[in-house]
Amino acid sequence: MKLILPAQDHFTATAIDLEPTAAELDQIEREMPVISAEVELLDAQIMTIDRSATELDERRIRRARNRVLTARRDLTNRAAAPLTGGAA
């Protein structure tokens, strides 16, 4: 029987891989409204796991979904917008 083991070098983080780059941090910062909205939606859904949803719960979930959609739309629009400025 032949054992299949991963090569340790491929899965061990090096000193370079320990910290996110400036570009990765900028991307996280741009996506933070979406992340926050998704966490809020998840919180609203978790509250209704062990009980039936009340009208207030349904409204909270619906509003959280709308916030997620709005945040995703805004992020997409910002990414699609051409950068202005520069030499004229």
C-alpha positions in Angstrom: 0.0 0.0 0.0 1.4 3.4 -1.0 0.8 6.3 1.4 -0.2 9.6 -0.2 1.2 12.4 1.9 1.5 16.1 1.0 4.9 17.5 0.5 5.5 19.6 3.6 7.2 22.4 1.7 4.1 23.2 -0.3 1.9 23.6 2.8 4.1 25.3 5.3 3.9 29.0 5.5 7.1 30.9 5.0 8.0 34.2 6.7 6.8 36.0 3.5 3.4 34.4 3.6 2.6 35.3 7.2 1.3 38.8 6.7 -1.1 40.1 4.0 0.3 42.5 1.5 -0.8 46.1 1.2 -2.8 45.3 -1.9 -4.7 42.5 0.0 -5.4 44.8 2.9 -6.7 47.5 0.5 -9.0 44.9 -1.1 -10.3 43.8 2.3 -10.9 47.4 3.2 -12.9 47.9 -0.1 -15.0 44.8 0.6 -15.6 45.5 4.3 -19.2 46.9 3.7 -20.1 43.7 2.0 -18.5 41.6 4.7 -20.3 43.5 7.4 -23.6 43.2 5.6 -23.2 39.5 5.2 -22.3 39.0 8.9 -25.5 41.0 9.8 -27.6 38.7 7.5 -26.0 35.6 9.0 -26.7 36.9 12.5 -30.4 37.5 11.6 -30.6 34.0 10.1 -29.0 32.3 13.1 -31.5 33.9 15.5 -34.3 31.9 13.8 -32.6 28.5 13.6 -34.1 27.0 16.7 -37.5 28.7 16.5 -40.0 29.8 14.0 -39.5 33.2 12.6 -41.7 36.0 13.7 -42.8 38.8 11.6 -40.1 40.9 13.1 -37.5 38.3 12.3 -38.6 38.1 8.7 -38.4 41.8 8.4 -34.9 41.8 9.9 -33.7 39.1 7.5 -35.3 40.9 4.5 -33.6 44.2 5.5 -30.3 42.4 6.0 -30.6 40.8 2.5 -31.3 44.2 1.0 -28.2 45.6 2.7 -26.1 42.8 1.3 -27.4 43.4 -2.2 -26.8 47.2 -1.9 -23.3 46.7 -0.6 -22.5 44.2 -3.4 -24.0 46.6 -6.0 -21.9 49.5 -4.6 -18.7 47.5 -4.6 -19.4 46.3 -8.2 -20.1 49.9 -9.3 -16.9 51.2 -7.7 -14.9 48.5 -9.4 -16.4 49.2 -12.8 -16.1 53.0 -12.6 -13.1 54.3 -14.5 -10.5 56.1 -12.5 -10.7 59.9 -13.1 -7.9 62.3 -12.9 -4.4 62.1 -14.2 -2.7 64.3 -16.8 -5.1 66.3 -19.0 
